[in-house]
Amino acid sequence: MTRTTILQLVAFQVLVILLSVGADYIPPSRFDGFPYREGSLGLLDTVLIEAFYDPVCPDSRDSWPSLKQALHHYGSRVSLLLHLLPLPYHDNAFVTSRALHIVSNLNASATFPLLEWFFKHQEKFYGAHTLNLSRASIVEEVVKSATRVLGSSYYNAIKNAFNDTNTDYQTRVSFKYAASRGVYGTPFFYVNGFLLPDTGAAVDYKAWRKVIDPLVSTKKSIQNAESLHFFL
């Protein structure tokens, strides 16, 4: 199956989803995604990377250290907006993605630490290890994991949030948003709204530098030109 065919199938599936909900479909109350540095996201002032991840995807896990290194290198010149795509063929992807929404609602600064926890302990949540486990036991393990990141005082709040339909809705919105952007696997990356070539595998630090360096240089040149015009 070619890439074009896959994208056509994804577009068709999105159309079916939208038609199926009919008049009840409305945009969500906030834009999907988690900013890496809370409050620092400036769409017009930085190079914006959008990453589509699955918490139990090995390729997502392997791509994160290089992307994180690049974000720290560029500082405020680059922003990251993380989107979740819980893939149906990854066991417990929806539950772990929902946990990230829950934690973000409780304490946004703990969202990425929890993502890194899931990456570090992926074997707990998918594959043969979970084959004979009930959904309830897996949710309990996810709740315990999130509690380790946030602190023991959050246990009841996290557990109760799995009975809150709002967090289920938020996770579904993430899935539908990814589909609407033509994303069919993880990791996927967009830079300033454009799909990064060779998406679908880990991008190393040198590759990120090769992509971002010219963009940062161009933005700086434009800003210098705008400053010069101010004095003319």
HELIX and SHEET records of a PDB file:
HELIX    1   1 ARG A    3  VAL A   21  1                                  19    
HELIX    2   2 GLY A   22  ASP A   24  5                                   3    
HELIX    3   3 PRO A   58  TYR A   74  1                                  17    
HELIX    4   4 GLY A   75  ARG A   77  5                                   3    
HELIX    5   5 ALA A   93  LEU A  106  1                                  14    
HELIX    6   6 ALA A  108  ALA A  110  5                                   3    
HELIX    7   7 THR A  111  LYS A  120  1                                  10    
HELIX    8   8 GLN A  122  LYS A  124  5                                   3    
HELIX    9   9 GLY A  127  THR A  130  5                                   4    
HELIX   10  10 ARG A  135  LEU A  150  1                                  16    
HELIX   11  11 SER A  152  TYR A  154  5                                   3    
HELIX   12  12 TYR A  155  ALA A  161  1                                   7    
HELIX   13  13 THR A  165  SER A  180  1                                  16    
HELIX   14  14 TYR A  205  PHE A  231  1                                  27    
SHEET    1   A 5 PHE A  34  PRO A  35  0                                        
SHEET    2   A 5 VAL A  78  LEU A  84 -1                                        
SHEET    3   A 5 VAL A  47  TYR A  53  1                                        
SHEET    4   A 5 PHE A 188  VAL A 191 -1                                        
SHEET    5   A 5 PHE A 194  LEU A 195 -1                                        
END                                                                             
